Amino acid sequence: ETGRHRVRIYSDDVPIGDRLTDNAYDDDGYRYHDVFHLSYATILGWSPIVRKLMGRKRRSNTVVDEVEDGGRAQILEEAVAAYVYKYARNHAYLENVMTLDYALLRTLKELTSGLEVSRCSFRDWERAVFAGFQVWRGLVRCRSGIVTCDLKARAITLTEL
């Protein structure tokens, strides 16, 4: 396994989550995919994955903890990230793409129906996907960086190192 590129994310210098590889035969940059989860959290206000990684699950409400922050929601979010990544791979990783296909957006809404994120519009999803891929492309190019999530402004940015 030597030679496999690995990525680790940190929050305030504390490592969170596991070290990631591309989990693929080719070097396709999927190891940076946690930026998609950060984008969903920042722009959509939804990411059971980020909540788990940062220890922010809503344990005070057992139903919300189970349904919105639990394993099923986390699996759905990973499915969304993988599905959008596959779509983006077939569309130049969304570079110079201005709109997402209706079928993709409809599928995202269908996958997440019944969860709090279902209140988000197609436009919200489009913004989250585009923002995540903008940062992702920068990480792939630079192989490192600082990702800043401004929850109030609903903006995610990359500072290249």
C-alpha positions in Angstrom: 0.0 0.0 0.0 3.0 2.3 0.0 2.7 5.1 -2.6 -1.0 5.5 -2.0 -1.8 9.2 -1.5 -3.6 9.9 1.8 -5.5 12.9 3.1 -6.3 13.9 6.6 -8.6 16.8 7.7 -8.2 18.9 10.8 -10.4 21.2 12.7 -8.4 23.7 14.8 -5.3 21.5 14.5 -7.3 18.4 15.8 -7.5 15.5 13.3 -11.0 14.4 12.5 -12.1 11.4 10.6 -9.8 8.8 9.0 -6.9 9.3 6.6 -8.4 8.8 3.2 -7.2 7.4 -0.1 -9.0 7.5 -3.4 -10.4 4.0 -2.8 -9.8 3.5 -6.5 -7.2 2.0 -8.9 -6.5 5.4 -10.4 -5.4 8.6 -8.8 -8.7 10.5 -9.2 -8.7 12.8 -6.2 -11.6 11.3 -4.4 -9.5 11.4 -1.3 -10.5 15.0 -1.1 -14.2 14.3 -1.2 -14.8 15.4 2.4 -14.9 18.9 1.0 -18.3 17.9 -0.5 -19.6 17.1 3.0 -18.3 20.4 4.2 -20.0 22.2 1.4 -23.3 20.5 2.1 -22.9 21.5 5.8 -22.0 25.1 4.9 -24.5 25.8 2.1 -27.4 23.4 2.8 -27.0 23.4 6.6 -27.0 19.6 6.3 -24.3 17.0 6.8 -24.7 14.0 9.1 -21.2 13.1 8.2 -19.7 16.4 9.3 -21.8 16.3 12.5 -20.4 12.8 13.3 -16.8 13.8 12.5 -17.0 16.9 14.6 -18.9 15.3 17.5 -21.9 17.6 16.9 -24.7 15.0 16.6 -27.9 16.2 18.2 -28.1 13.7 21.1 -30.5 15.9 23.1 -33.3 14.9 20.8 -33.2 11.1 20.3 -35.5 11.1 17.3 -33.4 13.8 15.5 -30.2 12.1 16.5 -31.5 8.8 15.1 -33.1 10.0 11.9 -31.2 13.1 10.8 -27.7 12.4 12.2 -27.8 8.5 12.3 -26.3 5.8 10.1 -29.0 5.8 7.4 -28.7 9.6 6.8 -24.9 9.2 6.8 -25.1 6.5 4.2 -27.4 8.6 2.1 -25.0 11.5 2.2 -22.1 9.3 1.1 -24.3 8.1 -1.7 -25.0 11.7 -2.7 -21.3 12.5 -2.7 -20.4 9.5 -4.8 -23.3 10.0 -7.2 -22.5 13.7 -7.7 -18.7 12.8 -8.1 -19.5 10.3 -10.8 -21.7 12.9 -12.6 -19.0 15.5 -12.3 -16.3 13.2 -13.5 -18.3 12.8 -16.7 -18.6 16.6 -17.0 -15.0 17.9 -16.6 -15.4 18.0 -12.8 -17.9 20.8 -13.4 -15.2 23.3 -14.5 -17.0 25.9 -16.6 -20.3 24.2 -16.1 -23.1 26.7 -15.4 -26.1 24.5 -14.5 -26.6 20.9 -13.3 -29.0 18.5 -15.2 -32.5 18.4 -13.8 -32.3 14.6 -13.6 -29.3 14.9 -11.2 -31.0 17.5 -9.0 -34.2 15.4 -9.0 -32.2 12.4 -7.9 -30.6 14.3 -5.0 -34.0 15.5 -3.8 -35.3 11.9 -4.0 -32.4 10.4 -2.2 -32.8 12.9 0.7 -36.6 13.1 0.8 -37.8 12.7 4.4 -34.8 14.4 5.8 -34.4 18.0 6.9 -32.4 18.8 3.8 -35.5 18.2 1.7 -36.5 21.8 2.4 -33.5 22.9 0.2 -34.2 23.9 -3.4 -32.6 22.7 -6.6 -30.8 26.0 -6.6 -29.4 25.4 -3.1 -28.2 22.0 -4.2 -26.6 23.5 -7.3 -24.8 26.1 -5.2 -23.5 23.4 -2.8 -22.3 21.1 -5.5 -20.6 23.9 -7.5 -18.9 25.3 -4.4 -17.7 21.9 -3.3 -16.2 21.2 -6.7 -14.6 24.5 -6.9 -12.7 23.9 -3.7 -12.1 20.2 -4.6 -10.5 21.2 -7.9 -8.2 23.6 -6.0 -7.2 20.8 -3.5 -6.5 18.4 -6.3 -4.3 21.0 -8.1 -2.4 22.1 -5.0 -2.6 18.8 -3.0 -3.2 20.8 0.2 -4.9 23.9 1.5 -7.0 25.4 4.2 -10.8 25.1 3.7 -12.8 27.7 5.5 -16.5 27.3 6.0 -18.5 30.4 6.8 -21.9 29.2 8.0 -23.4 32.6 8.3 -22.5 33.6 4.7 -23.0 30.0 3.5 -19.7 30.2 1.7 -16.8 27.7 1.5 -13.4 28.8 0.3 -9.9 27.4 -0.2 -6.7 29.1 0.8 -3.9 27.5 -1.1 -0.7 26.6 0.8 
